[in-house]
Amino acid sequence: MKTLVIGASPKAERYSNKAVKLLISHGHNVIALGNRAGQIDNTPIVTQLGTTTDIDTITMYIGAIHQAQYFNLIKSIQPRRIILNPGTENPELEKFATQENIEIMHACTLVLLSTNQY
């Protein structure tokens, strides 16, 4: 199973970048999805996601204003859960996810990984 990081950035100071690196260091398979193509170490940042059905978790690193464009993608993936990292909270996304039977977590991916709760 894979984790999809939405909002991935090649900039090392960004939390999405740190999350990709930490997920990989903890042995998780990661797909990094961002606005611009790039790299996070050996992980490519893609701007479009092909057909995939083996994504367990989506971890969100974009604000609410930009999330609606991903609703169709989320629906097609049907992940088990979506982690809303600090600053990404969105009642509209939460309602959508609940209707799709997708668990919503208000958490920090970095903290979850660091405390073995991921």
C-alpha positions as CSV (number, residue, x, y, z in Angstrom):
1,M,0.0,0.0,0.0
2,K,1.1,3.5,-0.8
3,T,0.8,7.0,0.7
4,L,0.0,9.9,-1.6
5,V,1.4,13.2,-0.6
6,I,-0.7,16.0,-2.1
7,G,1.2,19.3,-2.2
8,A,4.7,17.8,-2.5
9,S,7.5,20.4,-2.9
10,P,11.1,20.0,-3.9
11,K,12.0,22.8,-1.3
12,A,13.7,21.1,1.6
13,E,12.1,23.5,4.1
14,R,8.6,22.5,3.3
15,Y,6.8,20.1,5.5
16,S,5.6,18.1,2.5
17,N,9.2,17.5,1.5
18,K,10.1,16.4,5.1
19,A,7.1,14.1,5.1
20,V,8.1,12.4,1.8
21,K,11.6,11.8,3.2
22,L,10.4,10.6,6.6
23,L,7.7,8.3,5.0
24,I,10.4,6.7,2.9
25,S,12.9,6.4,5.8
26,H,10.1,4.5,7.6
27,G,9.7,2.1,4.7
28,H,6.5,3.5,3.2
29,N,5.9,3.6,-0.6
30,V,5.2,7.2,-1.6
31,I,3.8,9.0,-4.5
32,A,4.5,12.7,-4.4
33,L,2.0,14.9,-6.2
34,G,2.7,18.6,-6.7
35,N,2.0,21.6,-8.8
36,R,5.4,21.4,-10.5
37,A,7.5,18.4,-11.5
38,G,10.7,17.9,-9.5
39,Q,12.5,15.5,-7.2
40,I,12.6,14.9,-3.4
41,D,15.9,12.9,-3.2
42,N,15.1,9.9,-5.5
43,T,11.3,10.4,-5.4
44,P,9.9,12.1,-8.5
45,I,7.2,14.8,-7.9
46,V,4.5,14.1,-10.4
47,T,1.9,16.7,-11.6
48,Q,-0.7,14.1,-12.7
49,L,-1.6,10.8,-11.2
50,G,-2.2,7.8,-13.4
51,T,-4.7,5.1,-12.6
52,T,-3.8,3.6,-9.2
53,T,-5.9,1.7,-6.7
54,D,-3.4,0.7,-4.0
55,I,-3.2,4.0,-2.1
56,D,-4.0,3.5,1.5
57,T,-3.4,7.1,2.8
58,I,-3.5,10.6,1.4
59,T,-1.7,13.1,3.5
60,M,-2.7,16.7,2.6
61,Y,-0.3,19.6,2.4
62,I,-2.4,22.1,0.5
63,G,-4.9,24.6,1.9
64,A,-8.6,24.3,1.7
65,I,-8.9,26.7,-1.3
66,H,-6.9,24.3,-3.5
67,Q,-8.4,21.0,-2.3
68,A,-11.7,20.8,-4.3
69,Q,-9.7,20.1,-7.5
70,Y,-8.6,16.8,-6.0
71,F,-12.1,15.5,-5.0
72,N,-12.6,13.5,-8.1
73,L,-9.1,12.0,-7.7
74,I,-9.8,11.1,-4.1
75,K,-13.1,9.5,-5.1
76,S,-11.4,7.4,-7.7
77,I,-8.6,6.3,-5.4
78,Q,-10.9,5.5,-2.4
79,P,-8.1,5.7,0.2
80,R,-8.7,4.3,3.7
81,R,-7.9,7.6,5.3
82,I,-6.9,11.3,4.6
83,I,-4.6,13.0,7.0
84,L,-5.3,16.7,7.3
85,N,-2.0,18.2,8.5
86,P,-2.1,21.5,10.4
87,G,-3.4,24.3,8.2
88,T,-5.2,22.0,5.8
89,E,-8.5,21.6,7.7
90,N,-11.5,21.9,5.5
91,P,-15.1,21.1,6.4
92,E,-16.0,20.6,2.8
93,L,-13.4,17.9,2.3
94,E,-14.4,16.3,5.6
95,K,-18.0,16.1,4.5
96,F,-17.0,14.7,1.1
97,A,-14.7,12.1,2.7
98,T,-17.4,11.1,5.2
99,Q,-19.9,10.5,2.3
100,E,-17.2,8.4,0.6
101,N,-16.6,6.4,3.8
102,I,-13.0,7.7,4.0
103,E,-11.6,8.2,7.5
104,I,-10.4,11.8,8.3
105,M,-7.6,12.4,10.7
106,H,-6.6,15.8,12.1
107,A,-2.9,15.0,12.7
108,C,0.6,15.8,11.6
109,T,2.2,13.1,9.5
110,L,5.6,13.9,10.8
111,V,4.5,13.4,14.4
112,L,2.6,10.2,13.6
113,L,5.7,8.8,12.0
114,S,8.0,10.0,14.8
115,T,5.8,8.4,17.5
116,N,5.2,5.1,15.6
117,Q,1.5,5.9,15.2
118,Y,1.4,6.1,11.4
